[in-house]
Amino acid sequence: MNFNNYYNMGNVGNVGNVGSMNEIEFCPDCPTQTIYDPPITQYENYYHPQLVNVVQNIETIKQHHCCPVYKHIYTHTEKNVMVSGLKRGKHNKAKKRSK
């Protein structure tokens, strides 16, 4: 059945016009139709506990690594130096700056 034509049958030829009282009260004798859609399948899921033993082996591996740890060892020496009070030579000359 073409539903577009079925619903638009009253507008054929009267587009935009107001019908008279006789046309508004007119009810065509349209037979009832029955249409069957394909069946819809519904599923209801029920869950029941089932014990499943899972054995998981755990292996421990101990890894040993050498890493450097710095230990500072300092040596100390002493020496005696004689410093005289005389000033020698070129300590008063000014240095030239380079450009």
C-alpha positions in Angstrom: 0.0 0.0 0.0 1.4 3.4 -0.9 0.9 5.5 2.2 1.9 8.8 0.5 -1.1 8.6 -1.9 -3.4 7.3 0.9 -2.8 10.3 3.2 -2.9 12.8 0.4 -6.1 11.6 -1.3 -8.2 14.4 0.3 -6.0 17.1 -1.2 -6.3 15.9 -4.8 -7.9 18.7 -6.9 -8.6 20.8 -3.8 -5.1 22.1 -3.0 -5.5 25.4 -1.0 -9.3 25.4 -1.3 -11.6 25.1 1.7 -14.1 22.3 1.0 -17.9 22.6 1.4 -19.7 21.0 4.4 -20.6 18.0 2.3 -17.0 17.3 1.4 -15.8 17.6 5.1 -18.5 15.1 6.3 -17.8 12.6 3.6 -16.1 9.5 4.9 -15.1 6.9 2.4 -15.6 3.2 3.2 -12.0 2.1 3.3 -11.6 -1.6 4.2 -9.2 -2.4 7.1 -6.0 -4.0 6.2 -3.7 -6.1 8.3 0.0 -6.2 7.8 2.3 -8.7 9.5 5.9 -7.7 10.2 8.5 -10.3 10.5 8.8 -11.6 14.1 11.2 -10.0 16.5 13.5 -12.4 18.4 14.1 -11.5 22.1 16.8 -13.1 24.2 16.8 -13.3 28.0 20.2 -14.2 29.3 20.7 -15.9 32.6 24.1 -16.4 34.1 25.1 -19.1 36.6 28.5 -19.2 38.4 30.9 -21.8 37.3 34.1 -22.3 39.3 37.2 -22.3 37.1 40.5 -22.9 38.8 43.3 -20.8 37.3 46.9 -21.8 38.4 49.4 -19.0 37.9 53.0 -19.8 38.5 55.1 -16.9 39.8 58.9 -17.0 39.2 61.1 -14.6 41.1 64.3 -13.6 39.4 66.8 -11.8 41.6 69.0 -9.6 39.4 72.3 -8.3 40.8 73.9 -5.3 39.2 77.2 -3.5 39.8 76.8 0.2 40.0 79.6 2.7 40.6 79.6 4.5 44.0 82.3 7.2 44.0 84.4 7.6 47.1 86.6 10.6 47.0 90.0 10.2 48.6 92.0 13.4 49.1 95.7 13.7 49.6 97.4 16.6 51.3 100.9 17.9 51.0 102.6 20.8 52.6 105.7 22.8 51.6 107.5 25.8 52.9 108.4 28.6 50.5 110.5 31.7 51.4 109.0 35.0 50.2 111.2 38.0 50.3 110.1 41.6 50.8 111.9 42.9 47.6 109.7 43.6 44.6 111.3 42.8 41.4 111.1 44.2 37.9 108.0 44.9 35.9 105.1 45.0 38.3 104.4 48.8 37.6 104.0 48.7 33.9 100.4 49.1 32.6 99.1 46.5 30.2 98.0 47.7 26.7 94.4 46.8 25.8 93.8 45.2 22.5 91.0 46.6 20.4 
